[in-house]
Amino acid sequence: MLILLLAATILMVTERLRPDIVSMLVLAALILSRILEPDQALSGFSNQATVTVAAMFVVSAGLQASGVVSYLGDRLLVHGPSSGPALLVLTGVVITPLSAFINNTAVVAVFLPIMLRAAQGNKLSPSRFMMPVSFFAMLGGTCTLIGTTTNILVSSIAVDNGIRPFRMFEFSGLGLILLGAGGAYLLLIGRHFIPDRLEASDATQGFELGRYLAELVVLDDSPLVGKSLSEATLGERFELEVLTHTRGERVRPVPEGYSTLQAGDILLVKAPAGVLVGLSDSTGLVVKPGQHPDVAALKASDSVLIEAVIKPNSELEGRTLKGVDFRNRYGATTMAIRRHGSDIRVKLGRLRLRVGDELLILSPRLNVERLRQQPSFIVLEARDVPALRPVQAIVACLITAGIVTVATLDLYSIAGAAVVGAVLMVLTGCLPARRVYQDVDWGVVFLLAGLIPLGVALDTTGAARQAVDVLLAATGGWGPTVVLGLFFLMASVLTGFMSNNATAALLSPLAITTAHALDVDPRPFLVALTFAASAAFWTPIGYQTNLLVYGPGGYRFIDFVRVGGPLTILYWLLATILIPSLFPFYP
């Protein structure tokens, strides 16, 4: 069991496989090794946490589809204050209450284009605000039971172990204190550590296109004259990609280029410099003097350059551009990809995409609206906010308020209330039925379904007890507060490299077993785990909201360490001091 736990942790930290795939491998291993019977191993699919999380994805999507979230954010941020500090304060005021009741990843996805528009409209660097957007969403998500999937998961695991579940606002006292401390840090100290990586300019900044693009002229004696681009097979024969086909003053993006090549045509290609050398001998194509085109000229044509970020649960995740036939499916061409702040220099068609990857897309102007509406990525181009649907907005807010009220008053379980709310979102027209399946993050659902039984196995095999014995032996009897602090620190470090849900699922059995070994109430340790699993401020890869802002902010890994590191330490110290007071060890 311990070997299986170690293998799962290594696979998730190294990102060799997707977290949901790892969880399914764990599930299969539990069944094949007979550690758990099949009905025990499959219990994660019917667990209240899994059902509640799936239903709350639908509820969040209903609020978004009604336009209320985008409308509110646009009116307050874009038409709000123009100074950096004031805009930062307003960002926190708007995002934190929304993320307390809506999935925080969804909140950040909605606010990325709005925040970009607000920053550029006030001639401020987007880098100054993208990271705080993620941090405020993370801080706000810990304030209620439904603010983040981790809270729901830990509460459900508590119930499965005979521990009283957490109420809707039971986290709010501690959450609001940490939110206030975190907000004060970001406003007074942290914002000075955030570098201006990007200026308030166009979407191409940071991609270093000069290293990629060249204009090739078709010579009179070129063997390609009279052939179509597909017949020329330039992509197959050379490490280059044709982006546009120009004849005279008119530019056509590929694959819509002219039917055949003619002498004097100009091809905009992306290729390593070495490929361009000697190209004329075999193809009759020569690099045009002043080879790197002006990006402004591209935008002045019938095409436009836009920036987009791969969303969680995207159909593009784990697939290649060639594999999804990106050009034909979306009617656009990916010119460059940036991952973790660095340009990708391999052939893009062979690269498997990940959540948070930033795409620079060349698209016909008439196709931009189609790109905005697809669910696979977030288009960061400044745009008008979607129209508010007043009736649906009111109904969606009432449904969400009903879920919160029912759960707060313990009139029904949170799982039951969430399922009813999700169904009402569809029946009332707040969310089209066809969008339900695409708005549920199935990766998270399968991650939970696979890892929840792992907690059962850790307990039934005694592996959790052995791990806790090692932890307690290392502390030397320092008392529950010190052990809780070390446990919080361990969880916050681990969540910096793997998903918050995986951290919570793996460590929940250890939290409960540790409390029982110390003969104290397990709830303080579960609260510590809940908050620690959402404390991935110091790394851009441990939390989906950080991944979403990584590229658009133009950040480097060290930027998160510099800004989020002190915040994580502050968060840890305050939580270690406050949790025993708000959630006593001996109730």
N, C-alpha and C positions, 0 to 999 in steps of 0.2 A: 504493500500500500504506500509506504514512504517512497519507494522507488518510482511508483506511478505518479505520486504528487510532485516529486522532483522533476520528472520528465515533462509533465504538463507545464510546470512553472518555467522551465528552460525554453520550451517551445513558444510560450507566450511572450517571454521577455525578448527572445531573439527575433520574433516575428517571422520565423521560417514558415509558419502556417497561420492562416487566419484564426482568431480566437474561437470562433464558433466551430471550425473544423477540429481544433484541438479538443474542445469539449465533447464533440461526437466521438473522437478517438478514445477519450477517457471513458465515455459511456460504453463503448464497445469492449474496452479492456475490462471494465468491471463485470460485464456479462460473461465474457469468454473465460475469465479467470475464476468465475464462480464466487467472487468476493460478495456480489449481490445477486439475489434472484431477479429474474427479468421484471417482475412487477415492481420490485424496489428500484431497480435501475431506471425504469421508465416513469417513475413517479414525478420526476421533474416537469414533465409535460402537463401534468394536471395540478401542479403546485400553485397555490394562490398567487405567489409572486410572479410566476410566468404569465398567468392569465391576466393579472392586474396590469402588468407592464404592457402587454399587447393591447389591452383595452385603452390604457392611457395614451398610447401612441395615436390611437384613433381620435380620442377626445382632443388632443393637442392639434392634430391635423384639421379637425373641424373648426377650431378657433382660428387657425391660420387661413383656411379657405374662406371664411366669412370676411376676411380683410381687416378685422379689428386690430390685430397685432401690428400689421404693417401700417395701417392708418394712424394708429396711436404713436408709433415710433417716428413716422415721417413728420407728423405735426409737431412733436415735441423736440426732435433732434434737428431736422433740416430747417425748421422755422424757429429754432430756439436761439440760445446765445451764440456769439461768435468767438469768444475767447476760449483758449484751450482749457484752463482750469474749470470754467463754468460749464463747458460742454462735457468735460469728464464727470463732473458732479451729476449733471442731468442724465448722462449715460447710466450711472449707477442707480439713480432714482427710477428710471424707466425699466431697466432690464431686471433688477433684482426682484421686484414683486411679480413680474411675469414669469421668471424662471422658478419661482416658488410654487407655481401651479401648472406650468407647462414644461414639458421636457426641455432641459436647458440646451441640448444640442439643436433642437428645433428653433429655439429663441435666437441663438447665435446665427443660424442659417438665414433667418429672416432679417436680422439686423446688420449683417455684413454689407449688403448693398446700400442700406440706409445710412450706415455709419460712414461708408466711403463717400457717399454723396454729401453728407454733412461736413466732412473734413475738407473735401475739395471745394465745396461751396464757400467755405471760410478761409481757403488758402492755407490749410493746416496739413501737416504730414499725417497720412493714414496710420503710420507706424505708432503714433502717439496714442491711438485709441483702440486698435485691433486687439492688443493684448488685454487691456482693461475690460473690453467687452466680454472676453472669455472668462476672466477672473470674476467679474461681477455675476455672471451667470452661474458659475460654480458656487460662489458664496450664497447666492439667493436660493439655489437648489437644495441646500441643506436645511432650510428653515421650515419645511413642512414634510409630511410623510410622502407626498406625491411629487415633490420637487425634483427628485432624481430617482432613477431605477434602483440605485444602491439602497436608498432608504426603504423602499418597498421590499427588496430582497431580504435585508437584514431582519425586518419586522416579521416577515413570513418564516424565516429560519427560527426566530425566537419562538413563534407559535408551535412549530414542528417539534421543538424541544421542551414543550410544556411551560414556556415563559410567557408572561403577559405581553400581548402585542403593544406596539407603540401607537399612541393616538395621533390624530391628524396634526396637532400643533405642539406635540410633546417636545419636538426638537427646536421649537421656535425661540425659546429663551436663550439657549446657548447659541443658536444660529444667528440671532440678531446681534448678540454681543460680538461674535466673531466677524459678522458682516460690518459692524461699526468700526471695529479695529482694523479690518482689512481695507475698508474704504478710506479711513483716515491715513493709513500707510500709503495707499496708492496716490492719494491727493497730495500729501505733504512730502513724501519721500520717494516712493516708487516711480512716479512720473518723471523725475529727474534722471533716472537710470535708463529710461527707454530711449534708444537712439532714433534719430530721424533717418531711418533706412531708406524711406521713399519720400519723394516730394509730392506735392499735390499736382500730379501730372497724369499722363495717359497710362494705359494698361501695359504698355510694352516696357516700361522702366524696370530694370533689374534682370531682363532676359538676355541682355548682351547680344542683340540680334546681329550686330556686325560680324560676329564670329560664325554666323550660320548662313547668312543670305548672300547670294550672288545673282547677278543678272547675266544670262547667257544669250548671245545673239546667234541666230541661225544664219550661217554663211550661204552664199549662192550655190556653192558646190557641195553642200552638206548632203550626205546620203539619207538624211532624215526628211528632206523636202518631199512632200507628197504623202508622208506617212502620218498617221494619227499618233497621239501620245502613247496610247496603249500599244500600238505596233512598234513604237520606238523602244519600248521596254527599258527606259533609262533607269528606273528604280531597281529592276532586277540585275542589270549589268553593272551598275555603279552604286556606291553608297550615297545616293542623293535622292531627294524627294522634290518633285515639281509642285509648286504652290499656285502659280498663276501663269496665264498665257496671254501676252500682250500683242496686239496688232494695231499699229497706229497709235491712237490716243485711248483706245478702249482696252480695259483689263477684264479678263474673265478668269474666275477661280477654277481650278481643277476640281472635280472632273468635268466641269461644263465647258472646257476650253473649245477652241475652234476645231472643226472636224479634222483638218490636216495642217501640218506645219508648212509654212512658206518662208522663203528667204527674207530676212529682216525681222522676223518674229522674235520676240524677247520672252524668255522663260525665266521666271523667278524661281530659283532652286535653293534648297537648304542642303548643305554638304560640308564635310570636313575640307579644309584647305587643300590637303594633299590630293583629294579626288579631282580637283579642278585642273591640276597640272597634267598636261598631256591629253586633256579631254578632246581638244580640237582635232587631233590626229585620227581618231576613230569615229567621231560623231559629227565633225564639222560645226561644233559649237565653240564659241570663244567667249571669254569673260568680257563683258562690256566695260570700257574704261569708267572709272568711278563706280566700281562694281556694286557697292552696297547701296541699296535703294533708300530713299527718304521715306520713313514711316508715314510722315504726313501726306506724302503723295499717294500711298496706299489708301489712306483714309479718305482722300479726296476723290477716289475712283468709285466704282460701283460696289466695292468691297469695304469691309470695316474690320478692324482688329478689336477683339474683345477678350476679356480675361474671365476664366471660370475656375471653380474649385470643385473637386469630386466630393460628393456628399456621402454620408454614411448610408448604407443600404442601397447604394447605387448599383445599377446593372453593369457598370463599367469596372467596378472593383474586382481586382484579380484577373482581369482580362486585358488583352492588348487592343490597341487601336485597329490593327488589321483584323483581329479576331471578331470584333463587333462591326466591322465594315463602317468605321466612323464617318468617312466621307459621304457615302451614299445614305446612311441612316440619318445623319443630321444635316446633310447638305453643306458641310463646312470642312475646313482642313486645319488640323492641329499643327502649328508652326514650331512650337517649343513647349517643353514641360519643365516645371521647376518643382523639386521635391526637397523639403527640409531646407529651403533657402538657397539651394544650389541648382544650376541648370543641368539637365540631363543631356549628355553628349553622345549617348549611343543612338543607334537607329531607333526612332520613336515607335515604329510599327511593331517592334519586338518587345517593348517594355510592358510589363504587367502593372497596371495602374493601382494606386492605393488611395484610401480616404485622405483628403487633404492635398493631394497632388494639384498643382496649379497649371492650367492649360492656357496657352495663348492661341486663340482660334481666329482664323481668317474666314470670314463668312460674307456672302452677298448681303447687302443692306436689307433687302426684303425678307431675309431669312432670320434676322435677329430676334423677332418676336417669337418665332417658333422655338428658338434656342432658349429663350427665357422661360417658356412654359413647360419644357421637359423636366422630369424629376431627377435626372441622373447627376446634374451638377448645378452649382449656383453661379449665375451670371453676375459679375460684379460691375458691369457697366452701369453708370448712373442712369436712372430711369424714373418715370413717373410711378408713384405708388399705386398698386392695384386698387380698383374702385371698391369702396366699402359697400357691403350689402347689409343695409341697416337691420332688416327683419332677421336675417340669418345671424347677424352679429349679436343681436339681443338674445335670440334663442340659444346660441352657443354659449354665451356668458351665463345664462340662467341654468343650462344643463351642468356646466362646470361648477357653478355655485351650489347646485343641488347635490352633486357628488361630494363636495367638501362638507356641506351641512350634514348630510346623512352619515358620513364617516365620523365627523366630529361628535355628533350626538349619540354615536354607537347604535343608530337605528338599524343598521345593516352592515355587513362586512364591507371593507374597502373593495374587495374583489367583485362582489355582487354589484355594488354601486357603480364601479367603473364599467362593468359589462353593460349594465342598463344604460349608462350614459353614452357609451360608444354606439349602441343600437339606436338611441334617440338622435344622435348626430346624423346618422344616415336617414332615418325615417323622416326627420324634419327638413331634410334638404340642405343641412349645413355642410355636409361632406358627400360628394357623389359616391355611390357604391363602388364604382370602378377604381376609385382612389384608395379605398380601404387597404387593399393588399399592398399597394406600393408605398403607403405611408407608414406601415408597420415595419420597424427595423427587425427583420426576421433574424439577422445575425445575433442580436441581443437575446431574442426569444430562445433560439437554439443554444446560445451560450449558457443561459440560465438553466434550461432543461437538462443540459449535459453535466453541469457542475454542481447543481443542487444535490444529486445522488452521491457525488464525491464526498460531500460533507457527512452524509449518512454512513458511508463506508469508512471514513476516517474515525468515526465514533465507534462503530460496531467492531472494527478490527483492533481497536486499542492504539492505533497509530497516533491519533491526536494526543492521547495521554502521554505517550512516549516523547513526543515533540515538546509538550508542555513541561515535562519533567526536566528536560534539558534546559529550557528557558528559566525555570525556577531555580535550578541548580546554579545557573550563571548569575542570577541576581543575589544569591546568598541571603535570602530572607529579608530583603529590604522593605517589604511591606507592599500592600496593594497599589498605592498611589504611584510608587516608582515603577512597579511592574506594568501598570496601565500606561505610564508615560513611555516606557520602552516598547510596549506593544503598539502604541499610537505611532511612534517613530518608525518601527519596522513596517507598518502598513503604509505609511505615507511614502517611504522609500520604494516599496514594492509597487505601489500604484503609479509611480513615476515611469515605470517601464512596461506595465501591462494594464489592461482595462480595469476600470474601477469595479465593475461587476465581478470580474474574475478574482480580484483581490478580496472582495467581500465574501464570495462563495468559498474561497480556499481558506480564509482565516476565521470565518464564523465558528466552525467547530473548535478551533484553537482558543478563541475568545471565551466560549462557554466552558470548555474544559479547564482553562486557566482559572476562571472565577470559582469553579467548583473545587479546584485544588487548593485555592486560598480560602475557601469557605466564606465567600462573599457573594453578593447578588451579581448575576451575569450581566444585568442591564447596563451598568456603567461601561463594561468592556465592549458591549455591542454598540453603545453610543460612540465610544472612541473609534471603533472600526468604521462606523457609518461616516463620521466626519473625516477620518484619516483617508478613507478610500476616495474622497472627493478633494483631497489636498494636493493634487498633482500640479501645483503652481510652478515648480522649479524645472520642469521638463516639458517640451512641446509634444512628446510622443505618447504620453501616458493617458491623455484625456482627449476625447473627440473634439471638444470645443477648441482646445489648443491647436490641434491639427488643422482645423478649419481656418484659423487666423494666421497660422504660421507663414504661408505663402503670401496672402494679401498684405500682410504687414511687412514683408521683406525681411523677416527676422532671421537671426542665426541662433543656433542652439544656446550659445553663451548668453544671449539676451534674456532668455527665460531663467537661466541660473542667476543672473545678476539681479533681475527684478523679482522673480518668484522665489528665489532662495530665502531671502530675509522674511518674505511673507510666510513661507512654510514654517520657518523657525518660530515666528511670532504666533502663528496659528497653533503649532504644537505646544508651546509653553502655556498659552492661555487655556487651551483645551485641557491640558493635564491638571492645571490648577482648578478650573471651574467644574469639570465633570463630577468629581467626588462631592462637590457642594450641591450641585443641581440634581445629581443622580447618586444618592448615598450608597456606599458599599453595604451598609447594614440598615436597611429600611425598617 
